[in-house]
Amino acid sequence: MRALYAFCFAPPALDQAAAGLAFDDCGWEDPVYIAPAAGLRAVLSACPMDRFTGPEADTRLADLEWVLPRAEAHDRVIACAMAATTVFPLPFGTLFSAPAVLAVEVAGRRGALLDFFSRMAGREEWAVKALLDPERATDARLGALYPQAAAEAPGGRGYLLRQRRRLEAERAIGPWLTAVLADLDAELRRCCETVVTRPARDPAVANRACLLAPGGAAALRETIGRLAPPLAAEGLDLHCSGPWPLYSFSGRP
């Protein structure tokens, strides 16, 4: 049984040939095309239903080696469409059983989708992540706590002193990091329309989704470029990437 795999919804003006979209270069395993849906457009691919549903699919979807390249291709298809217009991204694995079912879904969300396309026109989502290097951070806190430490005592006494100071430095990382991230958020809000806190996965200690106004990427990159060197010396590495599909700002219309 075949199903419609949906990548994103788009405004009615989106035309694959006119926009010169090269979906074939995105790495998706089936042909990708644009189809009308309740007066809007949907970026779709026909695929076997059992690829994403059923017991065997459950096993595949738990296998990162199977999921990751397809999830990356899913996002590349959306990014390709984004080159032509503002799109509403759909999660990996979104299926519709038939064109009529897709049309009913889009019709029910049409007003909210049109509002989204209007509000988000020209805007981009960028990611800013902060990764902590515990060793560098501890060394930096040691230097801050004991900037003019006297020569260490020899033997066991010196060893215990060094251990105590290092433990104090490790304990100081938490309050320091809280203050640094608060300052980072304040800096991001100055150059972004909206900043959303996203779950952070180790070694990242912060993950921010930034909504940028048209042309706003240069200001974000300048901000990160200014903040990154001194923070790196303190043990915190900033990484900025984008544009990404507008997942963090789409909600569910």
N, C-alpha and C positions, 0 to 999 in steps of 0.2 A: 504494500500500500504506500502511495506517495503522499507527501505533505509539502506544504510551503514553509520553508525556513525564512524567517524575516530578520533582517539586519537593522532596519531603521525605517521611519516614516519621513516623508519630505513634502515640501510645498508642491502645489500642482504644476508649477512651471518647470520642474526638474525634467530634463530630457537627456537621455544617455548619449545619443548621437551628437546633439548640439553641444553638450558640455565636454565631449571627447573623453568620457570616463573609461579608464582601462581596468575594468574589474578583473580581467584575466590575469593581471599581474599581482593580484592580492594573495594568491596561494590557496583560495578556497577550492575544494575538490570537485564541485559541480558548477555549471555555468550560473553566473549572477546576472540579473536583469532588473529593470525598473518596470513596474506595472501600475496602472491606475487603481485606486481604491477609494470609493466614496468621495470622489472629487479631489483626493490628494494623490500622493504617490507612495509606493512601498518598494524598497529594495529587497529583492527576493531571490531564492534559489530553490528549485525542486529537489527533494531528497527523499530517500526511503524513510518512512515513519519510524521503523524499528532501529534506525541509527541513534535516535535520541529517546525512545520509549521502549519499555519492556525490560525483562530480567537481564538480557545480554547488554542492553544499553546502560543499565545501572552499573554493571561491572566496568564498562568502558569509561563512563563518566567519573568513576573513582580512580582512574588511571591517569596520572598527570602527564605521562608521556603521550597519551592519546589526546588529552584535553588541551594542553598548552599550545601546541602548534595550531590547532583549530580555533582556539580562543584568540590567538594573535591574528590569524587570518580574518576572523570575524571583525576585529577592530580595524584591520587594514581596509576591509571593504567599506566600513563606515567612514574612515578617514578619506577614502577616495571620493565618496559622495560629498563629504564636507568641503572638498575642494571646489564644488560647484554651488553649494547652497547650505543654509542652516538645516540640520537634520535632527530628528528626535531618535536617539539611539535606543535599541532594544537589547535586553540581556542575551548573552550567549545561550543558544538552545531554544529560542522562541519559535514555536511551530504553530501553524494553522492547518486544519484538516482540509480546507477547501477555499477557493476564492470567495465564495459567498460568506463564509465564516469570517474571513479577513475583512470583507467589506462592512459587515455588521459591527465589528470591533472598531474600525476606523470611524464609521459614521457616529458611533456613540461617543467618541473622543474628539470629534472634528473641531468643536469650538475651542477646547483646551489646546489642541495641537496648533491651530492657527494662532492662538495667543502666544504659545511658546515660540513659534517661528518668528513672530513679530518682536517679542521681547529679547530674543537671543540673536537676532540678526547681526552677523558680523562678529559675534563674541566668541571667545575661545576659553577652553578649560586647560589650565596648566597645573602641574603637580610640583610641589616643593617638599622635599624630604630632608630630614636631619638625621644623620647616622652618628652614633656615639662610639668613639674609640676609648674603651675604659682605661687602658694604660696611659694614653696621652692625657686624658682628662684627669686622671689621678696625679700624674706628674705636674700638670698645670695647677691643680689645687694645692699641691705641696709647695710649689713656688709662691703661690699667693698667700698661704698661711705662714710660711717661714721664709720670707724673702732675704733675711740676713742671718740665717741659722749659723750658729758657731760650729766649729769643727766637731764632728761627732766623737763621742767618747769611744775608746777602744774596747774590744772584747764584748762580753755578753751584755754589759750595760748599754753600749752603743747600739747593739743589735735590737735590744728591747725598745730603745728610744726611737730608732728608725721604724720599727713595726708599729709603734703607737702613733707616730706621726702619719704614717701611710694609712692607717685605719681612720684617723681623723680626716684625712684628705678624701678618702673614699666616701665617708659619710657626708662630706661637704658637696659632693657632686649633685645630689638630689636638689637641694635648695638653689644651687647655682643654675642647674638646668631649668628649673621652673622659671627663674627670672629671665634667663636667656630666651626661652621659648615665648614668654610673654612679650618681650621686646621684639622678637621676630614677627609675631602676629601683628603687633602694632605697625611695624614697617611694611608688612604685606598689605595691610588695610589701606595704607596711604597710596599704593599703586594698583590695587585691585578693586573691582566693584564689590565682590563678595569673597570671603574666605571661609571655607568649610573644613572642619576637623574630620579627618578620615582615620580609620584604624591603622595603626602602625605595626609593622612586623619586624621583629629583631633582624638585623641590628638597628633598624630605624627606631627612633624615639619620638618622632613627630612626622605626620603626613598631612599636608594641607592641599586641598583642591582650591584653586584660585580662578575666579571668573574675571576675565579681562575684557575691557571695552575694546572696540575695534582699534587696532594699532597699539594696544597696550603692552604687547610682549616685550618691546625694547625697554620700557621702564622697569618691568619685572626683572629682566636679565641684568639691568644695571644695578638694581637693588641687591640681588643675590651676589653679583660680582663684587660689590662693595662690602657686604657683610661676611662673605665666605672666608677670606684670608685670616682675619683675626680670630674667627671662631675655630678654624682648622687648627690654629696654634694652641687653642684651648681644648682640643679633642673632639670638636663637633664639626662634621663635614656636611655642607649643604649641597643638595642636588636639585636642579630645576629641569623639568622636561615638559614637552608639549609641542603643538596642541593635541589634546586627547578628545575623544567623543564626550559630549556634555552629560555624562552619566550623573555627576554630582549635583547638577542643577536642573535635571529633568523632572524629578519627582515622579508622580504617576497621575497623569491628567484624568 
